[in-house]
Amino acid sequence: MHARHISLLSPFLALPLAVAILAGCGSSASTNGIADKQPAQALAAAKAAANAASSVHVSGSAVAGGSPITFDLALLAGRGGRGTVSEKGLGFEVVHLGDTVYIKGSPAFYQRVGGAAAARLLHGKWLKGPATVGSFASLASLTDLHKLIETTLALRGTPSRAGTVSVGKQKAVGIIGAANGGTLYIAASGPPYPVAVTEDGSSAGRIVLDHWNEPVTLAAPANALDITQLQSSQ
């Protein structure tokens, strides 16, 4: 479940299936000075702004092991997150709440990971498991706002400026990581939130972060089956 390949998209590479993309903030009429900062200072400002946020929406697509991945996640700082992940039509819903992660796979997903018998048994059902150990731990990291920001914004080497571009309606300053070649885009107006991360190569993708600080509701799915009990009964 834990990928050894290090990239800006590495939180998503830790998935049993996949990887992903980040972008977008609301626009503002005034600049925030990010364009005038040195790349390392701009990166630090983006991390600080993101870590101070209460929530964010993360969506996008990328390629992992030659397979296209799509995802859509809403993260709530200090609580967890919820959303969907899909690879080649094999999708699942995920809810991370406190110390527990819940997933509900599509019929095709359950067929793929457990075979026909598991697909029949688990059809329409949620599974739950601990967030700190076992097969769901990487999903917990993916849906933890602060861990996701820390890993995704880890540009390696001496960063350099990539100029100012438009990300949707938002002007953004690009920062390139010298070692991994990924590019982080930071909002040039309003709070200096990360608005996009792109990467080329084998894990090519673009991640979109938007809807910063908007309400996110998390609730534990009812009647979820405990995966540790299912595994011990086999």
N, C-alpha and C positions, 0 to 999 in steps of 0.2 A: 504493500500500500504506500510505502514511502519512496519517492523517486530520488535517485542519486544525481540526476542531471540538474545543474544549478542554472536557473534562468529567472528573469523577472516574472515569469509565469509559473514558477515552481510550486506555489501553493496548490494550483490546479493540477499539476502533474502528479501530485500525491493521491489523487482520486483513484478509485478502482478502475474507472473508465478514462480519466481525462485531464483537460486544460481549459484556457479561456482568454478574456478581454475586459478592460476598464475605461470609462469616459464620462463627461458632461456635468456641468454646473449651471446654475442660473447666471445670467449676465448682469453686469453692473456698469453704470455710466463712468465711474472713476477707476483709474488704475491703482494697483496696490504696491507698485515699486519692485515687483519680482523681476521685471525685465532689466532693472539696474543692478541687481545683486550678482555676485559671483556664483557660478554653478553650484558649488558646494553649499553656499548660503541659501540659495533658492531651494535646494533639495531639503535642507534642514527645516526651512520654513514650511514646506509642503507637508513634511512628516508631522511637525508640531500642529498644524491646522487640522490634519486628518485625525490625529490621536485625540484632539480636543472635541471632535464631533460626536454627537450622540447616535447618529445612524447614517447609513449610506445605502444606495442601490448599486449593485454591481452586475453588469451583464456583458455578454459578448460571445466570441467564438474563437477557436484556435485549432491547431492540429497537434495531436499527441500520438506518437507511434504510427503516423500515417493516417490516423482516424480523425475526422472533423468532430469537434466538440462544441456544443452550445450550452449556455447556462444563464440563469436569471436569479439573483439572490438579493434579499433585503437583510441587512445586518444591523443589529442593535448593540451598541457598545455595552460590554459588561454582562450581557444576557445571552447572546447567541445570534441565530438568524434562521431564515427559511427561504425556500425557493425550489428551483428545478434544475436538473442537469440532464443532458441527453447526448448520446453518441450513436450515430447511425440509426436513430429511431429507438434505441434502447435507453429509455429515460426513467428517472425516479424523482420523487419529491423528497425533500429533506427538511427537517426541523431540528435545530440545535437549541436546547433550552437548559441552561445551567449545566449539570453534570451528565445529561443524557442526550443522545442523538437518536432521532427517529427517521426512518426512511420508508417510503412506499413505492415499490417498483411497478412499472407497467407489466402486463402479462409477458411481453417479450423479454423484459429485463429479468424477471424471475425465471423464465424458461432458460435463459442464457446462463445464469449463475447457479441454478439449482436443478435444472432438468424439469421434465414434465410433471413429476410428482410434486416437486416444490412449487411449481407454477399453479397447480391445482390447490394446494394447501394454503398458499399465501395470496391467492387472488383477492385483490381489493383490501388487503390487510397491511397495517403498519408493523414494522419491526423496530425494536429499540435496543440500544446498547450503551455502555459507558462511553463518555466523551474522552477519557484519558488513556484508555488502553484498548487493545483489540482492533477489530476491523473497521470500526467507525471513528477511530481517533483522528485520522487524516481529514475526515469530513468536519470534525469539530474545529480543527485548525483553519479550514477553509471558511467557516462561518463565524469565526472570531474576528471582529473588526480590527482590533489592534494587532493581532498576529498577522493578519492578511496584509495590512499596511506595512508593517515592519519588514516582511519578507519580499513583498512585491516592489517596494521602493528601494530595495538594497542594490543600487547601482554599484558595480564593482569597478575599481580603478579610479583614476582622476576624471571626474565628469567634465563635459564640455558643453557649450551652448549650441543649440540647434536652430536658433531663430524663433520668430513669433509666427504662429499659424492660427487659423480658425478651427475650433473643434465645435461643430454645430454653430450656435450663435455666440460662443464664448471664445474670446481671444486667449491664447495660451502660449507660454514660453516652453520650448523644448529643451530638455537636458539629456545628453547622451552618456551612457555608461561606457567607459573606455574598454573594459575587459569583455563585457558581454554584448555590446553593440545595441542594447535595448534603448528605447527613448521614452522618457517620462515627460508628459505635458502638464504644466501647472497653470492654473487660472491666473490671468494677468490683471483681473479686476475682482473686487470683492475679496473674501478670504482666499488665501493661496492654496486651494484644495488641488490635489491631483485630479486631473480631468481625463487623462488617457495614458495608457502604457501600450507601446507597440514593440513587437520583436519579430525579427526575420529568422530564417533558418528552419531547423527541424521542428521547433516548437512555435512556429510563426503564429501570431495572434494579435489581437487588439482588445484590450479590456476597457470598459466604460464605467466610470463612477459618476453618479448623479444623484439628485434628490437628497442632498446632504441635510441632515437634521430634521427630516420629515418623520412623522409618527410611523412606527413599526410595531405591529401587534404579534406577539408570540403566544401560542397555546399548545400544550401537550396533546397530541392525538389520543383519542380514547381507545381503550382495548388493544393497545399495541402488544405484540408478542415479544417476549424477551429473547434476544438472539443467543445469549449465553445459555439459557435453559434449553433452547432448541439444539444447540451444538452439543451440550452434555448428554442429551437423550439419544444422540446418534451412535 
